[in-house]
Each structure stands twice: as structure tokens, then as C-alpha cells.
Amino acid sequence: MLHLTKVAFGATSVEQLADRIAIRRAEGGLVLTTRYLPKRHEEMVGHPDSSLFWIVKHQLVARSPILRFGEAEAGRIAIHLRPELVLVQARPKRAHQGWRYLEQADAPADLGGGDASGLTALPPALMGKLAELALI
């Protein structure tokens, strides 16, 4: 399975990214546009767990599941994402332009599911601070 990574441009915290995605959800969906179709897009479309991992302050902090790829205006490519933010165990990641591939073996684990630590109950702002301090 394969994922993408992308810098959450302009977002200075996980909370700000969560707010942005909530607005997009209310508007009906989350679509990113890019100039080129990822060459390995078929590896992502065939797997329902493929996601776009968000980078905030040089940390992979969350992901949004990839639904499909399509066409956008002016010959661009649309990456349709499920408008949700799944928090992950923060992991350092250098900023980059556009998107990059992330292999499943290198993807951080979700904080949800059977998390007995209670981390998923924390507000996104606190999660972001803990990640910045490398405490989670």
C-alpha cells in the first residue's frame, strides 16, 4: 500500500488544520488539485486505507483517506479526500513542495482504535503541542 505526504500550507497547528477540514466538510468535500497525476496512483486507489499524510511544522501529524483521483479545471488533477482528520503518532518529516510518496512501512500509526492511553480524547491543539515537544 502507498500513501502521499503534503505540507498543510499555512497551517501552524493541528487544530488549525482540523478547523480547515471541518469547513471543507461543511462545504461538501475535500479536494486538492495538482498539476500531474501521481504515476503510482493505481497503488493508492486499489487500497481503501491509502491516505494523504499532512505535515505541520516538520511533523507528520494526521492523515485524510484518499477516495479517488479525477480531473479538475484547466487540465489539473483532483485528489478527492474523505473530509476527516485521523491523528497519527507524530513523526519528523522535512517540508517539501507538492506531494511525495510514503510507503506503508514508513507510515506512522493512528492514535485511534484501541488506544488505551486516552490520547485521542485530547484536543487537537494539545496533541500538536505534545507532538512538537516529541512527547507523543
VOLUMLO-322721 format. One record per atom (N, C-alpha, C): residue number from 1; atom name; residue in three letters; x, y, z. Coordinates in nm, 2 decimals, always signed. Example, Ala and Ser with C-alpha at 12.3 -4.5 7.8 and 13.67 -1.06 7.14 Angstrom:
- n,atom,res,px,py,pz
- 1,N,ALA,+1.32,-0.57,+0.78 .
- 1,CA,ALA,+1.23,-0.45,+0.78 .
- 1,C,ALA,+1.32,-0.33,+0.78 .
- 2,N,SER,+1.28,-0.22,+0.71 .
- 2,CA,SER,+1.37,-0.11,+0.71 .
- 2,C,SER,+1.29,+0.00,+0.79 .
//
This chain:
- n,atom,res,px,py,pz
- 1,N,MET,+0.08,-0.12,+0.00 .
- 1,CA,MET,+0.00,+0.00,+0.00 .
- 1,C,MET,+0.09,+0.12,+0.00 .
- 2,N,LEU,+0.04,+0.23,-0.06 .
- 2,CA,LEU,+0.11,+0.35,-0.07 .
- 2,C,LEU,+0.03,+0.47,-0.03 .
- 3,N,HIS,+0.10,+0.57,+0.02 .
- 3,CA,HIS,+0.04,+0.70,+0.07 .
- 3,C,HIS,+0.11,+0.82,+0.00 .
- 4,N,LEU,+0.05,+0.93,+0.02 .
- 4,CA,LEU,+0.11,+1.06,-0.02 .
- 4,C,LEU,+0.14,+1.14,+0.11 .
- 5,N,THR,+0.23,+1.23,+0.10 .
- 5,CA,THR,+0.25,+1.33,+0.21 .
- 5,C,THR,+0.24,+1.47,+0.14 .
- 6,N,LYS,+0.19,+1.57,+0.22 .
- 6,CA,LYS,+0.18,+1.70,+0.17 .
- 6,C,LYS,+0.19,+1.80,+0.29 .
- 7,N,VAL,+0.26,+1.91,+0.27 .
- 7,CA,VAL,+0.26,+2.01,+0.37 .
- 7,C,VAL,+0.13,+2.08,+0.38 .
- 8,N,ALA,+0.07,+2.10,+0.50 .
- 8,CA,ALA,-0.05,+2.17,+0.52 .
- 8,C,ALA,-0.02,+2.32,+0.52 .
- 9,N,PHE,+0.00,+2.37,+0.40 .
- 9,CA,PHE,+0.04,+2.51,+0.38 .
- 9,C,PHE,-0.04,+2.61,+0.45 .
- 10,N,GLY,+0.03,+2.69,+0.53 .
- 10,CA,GLY,-0.04,+2.80,+0.61 .
- 10,C,GLY,-0.09,+2.75,+0.74 .
- 11,N,ALA,-0.10,+2.62,+0.77 .
- 11,CA,ALA,-0.14,+2.57,+0.90 .
- 11,C,ALA,-0.03,+2.57,+0.99 .
- 12,N,THR,-0.05,+2.63,+1.11 .
- 12,CA,THR,+0.06,+2.64,+1.21 .
- 12,C,THR,+0.04,+2.54,+1.32 .
- 13,N,SER,-0.08,+2.47,+1.32 .
- 13,CA,SER,-0.11,+2.38,+1.43 .
- 13,C,SER,-0.20,+2.27,+1.37 .
- 14,N,VAL,-0.21,+2.16,+1.45 .
- 14,CA,VAL,-0.31,+2.05,+1.41 .
- 14,C,VAL,-0.45,+2.11,+1.42 .
- 15,N,GLU,-0.47,+2.19,+1.53 .
- 15,CA,GLU,-0.61,+2.25,+1.55 .
- 15,C,GLU,-0.65,+2.33,+1.42 .
- 16,N,GLN,-0.56,+2.41,+1.37 .
- 16,CA,GLN,-0.59,+2.49,+1.25 .
- 16,C,GLN,-0.62,+2.41,+1.13 .
- 17,N,LEU,-0.54,+2.30,+1.11 .
- 17,CA,LEU,-0.57,+2.21,+1.01 .
- 17,C,LEU,-0.71,+2.14,+1.03 .
- 18,N,ALA,-0.74,+2.10,+1.15 .
- 18,CA,ALA,-0.87,+2.04,+1.18 .
- 18,C,ALA,-0.98,+2.14,+1.15 .
- 19,N,ASP,-0.97,+2.26,+1.18 .
- 19,CA,ASP,-1.07,+2.36,+1.15 .
- 19,C,ASP,-1.09,+2.38,+1.00 .
- 20,N,ARG,-0.98,+2.38,+0.93 .
- 20,CA,ARG,-0.98,+2.39,+0.78 .
- 20,C,ARG,-1.06,+2.28,+0.72 .
- 21,N,ILE,-1.03,+2.16,+0.77 .
- 21,CA,ILE,-1.10,+2.04,+0.71 .
- 21,C,ILE,-1.25,+2.04,+0.75 .
- 22,N,ALA,-1.28,+2.08,+0.87 .
- 22,CA,ALA,-1.42,+2.09,+0.91 .
- 22,C,ALA,-1.50,+2.19,+0.82 .
- 23,N,ILE,-1.44,+2.30,+0.78 .
- 23,CA,ILE,-1.50,+2.39,+0.69 .
- 23,C,ILE,-1.52,+2.32,+0.56 .
- 24,N,ARG,-1.42,+2.25,+0.51 .
- 24,CA,ARG,-1.44,+2.18,+0.38 .
- 24,C,ARG,-1.55,+2.08,+0.39 .
- 25,N,ARG,-1.56,+2.01,+0.50 .
- 25,CA,ARG,-1.66,+1.90,+0.52 .
- 25,C,ARG,-1.80,+1.97,+0.51 .
- 26,N,ALA,-1.82,+2.09,+0.57 .
- 26,CA,ALA,-1.94,+2.16,+0.57 .
- 26,C,ALA,-1.98,+2.20,+0.43 .
- 27,N,GLU,-1.87,+2.23,+0.35 .
- 27,CA,GLU,-1.89,+2.27,+0.21 .
- 27,C,GLU,-1.92,+2.16,+0.11 .
- 28,N,GLY,-1.90,+2.04,+0.16 .
- 28,CA,GLY,-1.94,+1.92,+0.08 .
- 28,C,GLY,-1.82,+1.83,+0.04 .
- 29,N,GLY,-1.70,+1.86,+0.07 .
- 29,CA,GLY,-1.59,+1.77,+0.04 .
- 29,C,GLY,-1.45,+1.83,+0.04 .
- 30,N,LEU,-1.35,+1.75,+0.03 .
- 30,CA,LEU,-1.22,+1.79,+0.04 .
- 30,C,LEU,-1.14,+1.75,-0.09 .
- 31,N,VAL,-1.11,+1.84,-0.17 .
- 31,CA,VAL,-1.04,+1.81,-0.30 .
- 31,C,VAL,-0.91,+1.90,-0.31 .
- 32,N,LEU,-0.80,+1.84,-0.34 .
- 32,CA,LEU,-0.68,+1.91,-0.36 .
- 32,C,LEU,-0.65,+1.90,-0.51 .
- 33,N,THR,-0.59,+2.00,-0.57 .
- 33,CA,THR,-0.56,+1.99,-0.71 .
- 33,C,THR,-0.41,+1.99,-0.72 .
- 34,N,THR,-0.36,+1.93,-0.83 .
- 34,CA,THR,-0.22,+1.92,-0.86 .
- 34,C,THR,-0.20,+1.92,-1.01 .
- 35,N,ARG,-0.08,+1.95,-1.05 .
- 35,CA,ARG,-0.05,+1.96,-1.19 .
- 35,C,ARG,-0.05,+1.82,-1.26 .
- 36,N,TYR,+0.01,+1.72,-1.19 .
- 36,CA,TYR,+0.03,+1.59,-1.25 .
- 36,C,TYR,-0.04,+1.48,-1.17 .
- 37,N,LEU,-0.09,+1.38,-1.24 .
- 37,CA,LEU,-0.14,+1.26,-1.18 .
- 37,C,LEU,-0.02,+1.18,-1.13 .
- 38,N,PRO,-0.02,+1.14,-1.00 .
- 38,CA,PRO,+0.09,+1.06,-0.95 .
- 38,C,PRO,+0.10,+0.93,-1.03 .
- 39,N,LYS,+0.22,+0.90,-1.07 .
- 39,CA,LYS,+0.25,+0.79,-1.15 .
- 39,C,LYS,+0.20,+0.66,-1.09 .
- 40,N,ARG,+0.21,+0.66,-0.95 .
- 40,CA,ARG,+0.17,+0.53,-0.88 .
- 40,C,ARG,+0.03,+0.54,-0.82 .
- 41,N,HIS,-0.06,+0.62,-0.88 .
- 41,CA,HIS,-0.19,+0.64,-0.83 .
- 41,C,HIS,-0.27,+0.52,-0.82 .
- 42,N,GLU,-0.25,+0.42,-0.91 .
- 42,CA,GLU,-0.33,+0.30,-0.91 .
- 42,C,GLU,-0.30,+0.22,-0.78 .
- 43,N,GLU,-0.18,+0.23,-0.72 .
- 43,CA,GLU,-0.15,+0.16,-0.60 .
- 43,C,GLU,-0.23,+0.22,-0.48 .
- 44,N,MET,-0.27,+0.34,-0.49 .
- 44,CA,MET,-0.35,+0.40,-0.39 .
- 44,C,MET,-0.50,+0.38,-0.40 .
- 45,N,VAL,-0.55,+0.39,-0.52 .
- 45,CA,VAL,-0.69,+0.38,-0.55 .
- 45,C,VAL,-0.74,+0.23,-0.52 .
- 46,N,GLY,-0.65,+0.14,-0.54 .
- 46,CA,GLY,-0.69,+0.00,-0.51 .
- 46,C,GLY,-0.70,-0.04,-0.36 .
- 47,N,HIS,-0.65,+0.05,-0.28 .
- 47,CA,HIS,-0.65,+0.02,-0.13 .
- 47,C,HIS,-0.73,+0.13,-0.06 .
- 48,N,PRO,-0.83,+0.09,+0.01 .
- 48,CA,PRO,-0.92,+0.19,+0.08 .
- 48,C,PRO,-0.84,+0.25,+0.20 .
- 49,N,ASP,-0.73,+0.20,+0.24 .
- 49,CA,ASP,-0.66,+0.26,+0.36 .
- 49,C,ASP,-0.55,+0.36,+0.31 .
- 50,N,SER,-0.53,+0.38,+0.18 .
- 50,CA,SER,-0.44,+0.48,+0.14 .
- 50,C,SER,-0.48,+0.62,+0.18 .
- 51,N,SER,-0.38,+0.70,+0.22 .
- 51,CA,SER,-0.42,+0.83,+0.28 .
- 51,C,SER,-0.32,+0.94,+0.23 .
- 52,N,LEU,-0.36,+1.06,+0.25 .
- 52,CA,LEU,-0.27,+1.17,+0.23 .
- 52,C,LEU,-0.23,+1.21,+0.38 .
- 53,N,PHE,-0.10,+1.20,+0.41 .
- 53,CA,PHE,-0.05,+1.24,+0.54 .
- 53,C,PHE,-0.01,+1.39,+0.54 .
- 54,N,TRP,-0.06,+1.46,+0.64 .
- 54,CA,TRP,-0.04,+1.61,+0.65 .
- 54,C,TRP,+0.09,+1.64,+0.73 .
- 55,N,ILE,+0.17,+1.73,+0.68 .
- 55,CA,ILE,+0.29,+1.78,+0.75 .
- 55,C,ILE,+0.26,+1.92,+0.81 .
- 56,N,VAL,+0.27,+1.93,+0.94 .
- 56,CA,VAL,+0.26,+2.06,+1.01 .
- 56,C,VAL,+0.39,+2.08,+1.09 .
- 57,N,LYS,+0.45,+2.19,+1.07 .
- 57,CA,LYS,+0.58,+2.22,+1.15 .
- 57,C,LYS,+0.68,+2.10,+1.15 .
- 58,N,HIS,+0.70,+2.05,+1.03 .
- 58,CA,HIS,+0.80,+1.95,+1.00 .
- 58,C,HIS,+0.77,+1.82,+1.08 .
- 59,N,GLN,+0.64,+1.79,+1.10 .
- 59,CA,GLN,+0.60,+1.67,+1.16 .
- 59,C,GLN,+0.48,+1.61,+1.08 .
- 60,N,LEU,+0.48,+1.48,+1.05 .
- 60,CA,LEU,+0.36,+1.41,+1.01 .
- 60,C,LEU,+0.27,+1.40,+1.13 .
- 61,N,VAL,+0.15,+1.46,+1.12 .
- 61,CA,VAL,+0.06,+1.47,+1.24 .
- 61,C,VAL,-0.07,+1.41,+1.22 .
- 62,N,ALA,-0.12,+1.39,+1.09 .
- 62,CA,ALA,-0.25,+1.34,+1.07 .
- 62,C,ALA,-0.26,+1.29,+0.92 .
- 63,N,ARG,-0.37,+1.23,+0.90 .
- 63,CA,ARG,-0.40,+1.18,+0.76 .
- 63,C,ARG,-0.54,+1.20,+0.72 .
- 64,N,SER,-0.57,+1.20,+0.59 .
- 64,CA,SER,-0.70,+1.20,+0.54 .
- 64,C,SER,-0.71,+1.10,+0.43 .
- 65,N,PRO,-0.80,+1.00,+0.44 .
- 65,CA,PRO,-0.81,+0.89,+0.34 .
- 65,C,PRO,-0.83,+0.94,+0.20 .
- 66,N,ILE,-0.76,+0.88,+0.10 .
- 66,CA,ILE,-0.78,+0.91,-0.04 .
- 66,C,ILE,-0.90,+0.84,-0.09 .
- 67,N,LEU,-0.99,+0.91,-0.15 .
- 67,CA,LEU,-1.11,+0.84,-0.21 .
- 67,C,LEU,-1.09,+0.80,-0.36 .
- 68,N,ARG,-1.04,+0.90,-0.44 .
- 68,CA,ARG,-1.01,+0.88,-0.58 .
- 68,C,ARG,-0.94,+0.99,-0.64 .
- 69,N,PHE,-0.90,+0.97,-0.76 .
- 69,CA,PHE,-0.83,+1.08,-0.84 .
- 69,C,PHE,-0.92,+1.11,-0.96 .
- 70,N,GLY,-0.93,+1.24,-1.00 .
- 70,CA,GLY,-1.01,+1.28,-1.11 .
- 70,C,GLY,-0.96,+1.40,-1.18 .
- 71,N,GLU,-1.04,+1.45,-1.27 .
- 71,CA,GLU,-1.00,+1.57,-1.34 .
- 71,C,GLU,-1.05,+1.70,-1.27 .
- 72,N,ALA,-0.97,+1.80,-1.29 .
- 72,CA,ALA,-1.01,+1.93,-1.23 .
- 72,C,ALA,-1.00,+2.03,-1.35 .
- 73,N,GLU,-1.03,+2.16,-1.32 .
- 73,CA,GLU,-1.03,+2.26,-1.42 .
- 73,C,GLU,-0.89,+2.28,-1.47 .
- 74,N,ALA,-0.88,+2.33,-1.59 .
- 74,CA,ALA,-0.76,+2.37,-1.66 .
- 74,C,ALA,-0.66,+2.26,-1.67 .
- 75,N,GLY,-0.71,+2.14,-1.69 .
- 75,CA,GLY,-0.63,+2.02,-1.71 .
- 75,C,GLY,-0.55,+1.97,-1.59 .
- 76,N,ARG,-0.59,+2.02,-1.47 .
- 76,CA,ARG,-0.53,+1.98,-1.35 .
- 76,C,ARG,-0.59,+1.85,-1.30 .
- 77,N,ILE,-0.53,+1.79,-1.20 .
- 77,CA,ILE,-0.57,+1.66,-1.14 .
- 77,C,ILE,-0.63,+1.69,-1.01 .
- 78,N,ALA,-0.75,+1.63,-0.98 .
- 78,CA,ALA,-0.81,+1.64,-0.84 .
- 78,C,ALA,-0.78,+1.52,-0.76 .
- 79,N,ILE,-0.74,+1.54,-0.64 .
- 79,CA,ILE,-0.73,+1.43,-0.54 .
- 79,C,ILE,-0.84,+1.45,-0.44 .
- 80,N,HIS,-0.94,+1.36,-0.45 .
- 80,CA,HIS,-1.05,+1.36,-0.36 .
- 80,C,HIS,-1.02,+1.29,-0.23 .
- 81,N,LEU,-1.04,+1.36,-0.12 .
- 81,CA,LEU,-1.01,+1.30,+0.01 .
- 81,C,LEU,-1.14,+1.29,+0.09 .
- 82,N,ARG,-1.14,+1.20,+0.18 .
- 82,CA,ARG,-1.25,+1.19,+0.28 .
- 82,C,ARG,-1.23,+1.31,+0.37 .
- 83,N,PRO,-1.33,+1.40,+0.40 .
- 83,CA,PRO,-1.31,+1.52,+0.48 .
- 83,C,PRO,-1.30,+1.48,+0.63 .
- 84,N,GLU,-1.20,+1.41,+0.67 .
- 84,CA,GLU,-1.18,+1.38,+0.81 .
- 84,C,GLU,-1.03,+1.38,+0.83 .
- 85,N,LEU,-1.00,+1.40,+0.96 .
- 85,CA,LEU,-0.86,+1.41,+1.00 .
- 85,C,LEU,-0.84,+1.30,+1.10 .
- 86,N,VAL,-0.75,+1.21,+1.07 .
- 86,CA,VAL,-0.72,+1.10,+1.16 .
- 86,C,VAL,-0.58,+1.13,+1.22 .
- 87,N,LEU,-0.57,+1.16,+1.35 .
- 87,CA,LEU,-0.45,+1.19,+1.41 .
- 87,C,LEU,-0.36,+1.07,+1.42 .
- 88,N,VAL,-0.23,+1.09,+1.39 .
- 88,CA,VAL,-0.13,+0.98,+1.39 .
- 88,C,VAL,-0.02,+1.01,+1.49 .
- 89,N,GLN,+0.06,+0.91,+1.52 .
- 89,CA,GLN,+0.18,+0.94,+1.61 .
- 89,C,GLN,+0.27,+1.03,+1.54 .
- 90,N,ALA,+0.30,+1.14,+1.59 .
- 90,CA,ALA,+0.38,+1.24,+1.52 .
- 90,C,ALA,+0.52,+1.18,+1.49 .
- 91,N,ARG,+0.56,+1.22,+1.37 .
- 91,CA,ARG,+0.69,+1.17,+1.32 .
- 91,C,ARG,+0.76,+1.28,+1.24 .
- 92,N,PRO,+0.89,+1.31,+1.26 .
- 92,CA,PRO,+0.95,+1.41,+1.19 .
- 92,C,PRO,+0.95,+1.39,+1.04 .
- 93,N,LYS,+0.93,+1.50,+0.96 .
- 93,CA,LYS,+0.93,+1.49,+0.82 .
- 93,C,LYS,+0.97,+1.62,+0.76 .
- 94,N,ARG,+1.07,+1.63,+0.68 .
- 94,CA,ARG,+1.11,+1.75,+0.62 .
- 94,C,ARG,+1.00,+1.81,+0.53 .
- 95,N,ALA,+0.99,+1.94,+0.52 .
- 95,CA,ALA,+0.89,+2.00,+0.44 .
- 95,C,ALA,+0.93,+1.98,+0.29 .
- 96,N,HIS,+0.84,+1.98,+0.20 .
- 96,CA,HIS,+0.87,+1.97,+0.06 .
- 96,C,HIS,+0.76,+2.04,-0.02 .
- 97,N,GLN,+0.78,+2.06,-0.15 .
- 97,CA,GLN,+0.68,+2.12,-0.23 .
- 97,C,GLN,+0.60,+2.01,-0.29 .
- 98,N,GLY,+0.47,+2.03,-0.31 .
- 98,CA,GLY,+0.38,+1.93,-0.38 .
- 98,C,GLY,+0.36,+1.81,-0.29 .
- 99,N,TRP,+0.35,+1.69,-0.34 .
- 99,CA,TRP,+0.33,+1.57,-0.27 .
- 99,C,TRP,+0.45,+1.48,-0.29 .
- 100,N,ARG,+0.46,+1.39,-0.20 .
- 100,CA,ARG,+0.57,+1.28,-0.21 .
- 100,C,ARG,+0.50,+1.15,-0.17 .
- 101,N,TYR,+0.56,+1.04,-0.21 .
- 101,CA,TYR,+0.51,+0.91,-0.17 .
- 101,C,TYR,+0.56,+0.87,-0.03 .
- 102,N,LEU,+0.48,+0.79,+0.03 .
- 102,CA,LEU,+0.51,+0.73,+0.16 .
- 102,C,LEU,+0.47,+0.59,+0.16 .
- 103,N,GLU,+0.57,+0.50,+0.18 .
- 103,CA,GLU,+0.54,+0.36,+0.18 .
- 103,C,GLU,+0.47,+0.32,+0.31 .
- 104,N,GLN,+0.39,+0.22,+0.31 .
- 104,CA,GLN,+0.32,+0.17,+0.43 .
- 104,C,GLN,+0.41,+0.15,+0.55 .
- 105,N,ALA,+0.53,+0.09,+0.52 .
- 105,CA,ALA,+0.62,+0.05,+0.63 .
- 105,C,ALA,+0.67,+0.18,+0.70 .
- 106,N,ASP,+0.67,+0.29,+0.63 .
- 106,CA,ASP,+0.72,+0.42,+0.69 .
- 106,C,ASP,+0.61,+0.51,+0.75 .
- 107,N,ALA,+0.49,+0.46,+0.73 .
- 107,CA,ALA,+0.37,+0.55,+0.78 .
- 107,C,ALA,+0.35,+0.54,+0.93 .
- 108,N,PRO,+0.33,+0.65,+0.99 .
- 108,CA,PRO,+0.31,+0.64,+1.14 .
- 108,C,PRO,+0.17,+0.58,+1.17 .
- 109,N,ALA,+0.16,+0.52,+1.29 .
- 109,CA,ALA,+0.04,+0.46,+1.33 .
- 109,C,ALA,-0.06,+0.56,+1.37 .
- 110,N,ASP,-0.19,+0.52,+1.36 .
- 110,CA,ASP,-0.30,+0.61,+1.40 .
- 110,C,ASP,-0.30,+0.61,+1.56 .
- 111,N,LEU,-0.35,+0.72,+1.61 .
- 111,CA,LEU,-0.37,+0.73,+1.76 .
- 111,C,LEU,-0.50,+0.68,+1.80 .
- 112,N,GLY,-0.59,+0.65,+1.71 .
- 112,CA,GLY,-0.73,+0.60,+1.74 .
- 112,C,GLY,-0.73,+0.45,+1.77 .
- 113,N,GLY,-0.85,+0.39,+1.75 .
- 113,CA,GLY,-0.87,+0.25,+1.77 .
- 113,C,GLY,-0.86,+0.21,+1.91 .
- 114,N,GLY,-0.78,+0.11,+1.94 .
- 114,CA,GLY,-0.77,+0.05,+2.07 .
- 114,C,GLY,-0.67,+0.13,+2.16 .
- 115,N,ASP,-0.66,+0.26,+2.15 .
- 115,CA,ASP,-0.57,+0.34,+2.22 .
- 115,C,ASP,-0.61,+0.35,+2.37 .
- 116,N,ALA,-0.54,+0.28,+2.45 .
- 116,CA,ALA,-0.58,+0.28,+2.59 .
- 116,C,ALA,-0.52,+0.39,+2.67 .
- 117,N,SER,-0.43,+0.47,+2.60 .
- 117,CA,SER,-0.37,+0.58,+2.67 .
- 117,C,SER,-0.46,+0.71,+2.68 .
- 118,N,GLY,-0.56,+0.71,+2.61 .
- 118,CA,GLY,-0.65,+0.83,+2.61 .
- 118,C,GLY,-0.61,+0.94,+2.53 .
- 119,N,LEU,-0.51,+0.93,+2.45 .
- 119,CA,LEU,-0.46,+1.04,+2.36 .
- 119,C,LEU,-0.56,+1.09,+2.27 .
- 120,N,THR,-0.65,+1.01,+2.21 .
- 120,CA,THR,-0.75,+1.05,+2.12 .
- 120,C,THR,-0.85,+1.14,+2.18 .
- 121,N,ALA,-0.86,+1.15,+2.31 .
- 121,CA,ALA,-0.96,+1.23,+2.37 .
- 121,C,ALA,-0.90,+1.38,+2.39 .
- 122,N,LEU,-0.78,+1.39,+2.36 .
- 122,CA,LEU,-0.71,+1.53,+2.38 .
- 122,C,LEU,-0.75,+1.62,+2.27 .
- 123,N,PRO,-0.76,+1.75,+2.30 .
- 123,CA,PRO,-0.79,+1.85,+2.19 .
- 123,C,PRO,-0.68,+1.85,+2.09 .
- 124,N,PRO,-0.71,+1.88,+1.96 .
- 124,CA,PRO,-0.60,+1.88,+1.86 .
- 124,C,PRO,-0.49,+1.98,+1.89 .
- 125,N,ALA,-0.52,+2.09,+1.96 .
- 125,CA,ALA,-0.41,+2.19,+1.99 .
- 125,C,ALA,-0.31,+2.13,+2.09 .
- 126,N,LEU,-0.36,+2.06,+2.19 .
- 126,CA,LEU,-0.28,+1.99,+2.29 .
- 126,C,LEU,-0.20,+1.88,+2.22 .
- 127,N,MET,-0.26,+1.80,+2.13 .
- 127,CA,MET,-0.19,+1.70,+2.06 .
- 127,C,MET,-0.07,+1.76,+1.98 .
- 128,N,GLY,-0.10,+1.87,+1.92 .
- 128,CA,GLY,+0.01,+1.94,+1.84 .
- 128,C,GLY,+0.12,+1.98,+1.93 .
- 129,N,LYS,+0.09,+2.04,+2.04 .
- 129,CA,LYS,+0.20,+2.08,+2.14 .
- 129,C,LYS,+0.28,+1.96,+2.18 .
- 130,N,LEU,+0.21,+1.85,+2.22 .
- 130,CA,LEU,+0.28,+1.73,+2.26 .
- 130,C,LEU,+0.37,+1.68,+2.15 .
- 131,N,ALA,+0.32,+1.68,+2.03 .
- 131,CA,ALA,+0.40,+1.63,+1.91 .
- 131,C,ALA,+0.52,+1.72,+1.89 .
- 132,N,GLU,+0.51,+1.85,+1.91 .
- 132,CA,GLU,+0.62,+1.95,+1.89 .
- 132,C,GLU,+0.73,+1.92,+1.99 .
- 133,N,LEU,+0.69,+1.88,+2.11 .
- 133,CA,LEU,+0.78,+1.85,+2.22 .
- 133,C,LEU,+0.83,+1.71,+2.21 .
- 134,N,ALA,+0.79,+1.63,+2.11 .
- 134,CA,ALA,+0.83,+1.49,+2.09 .
- 134,C,ALA,+0.79,+1.40,+2.21 .
- 135,N,LEU,+0.68,+1.44,+2.27 .
- 135,CA,LEU,+0.63,+1.36,+2.38 .
- 135,C,LEU,+0.53,+1.25,+2.34 .
- 136,N,ILE,+0.48,+1.26,+2.22 .
- 136,CA,ILE,+0.39,+1.15,+2.16 .
- 136,C,ILE,+0.44,+1.12,+2.02 .
//
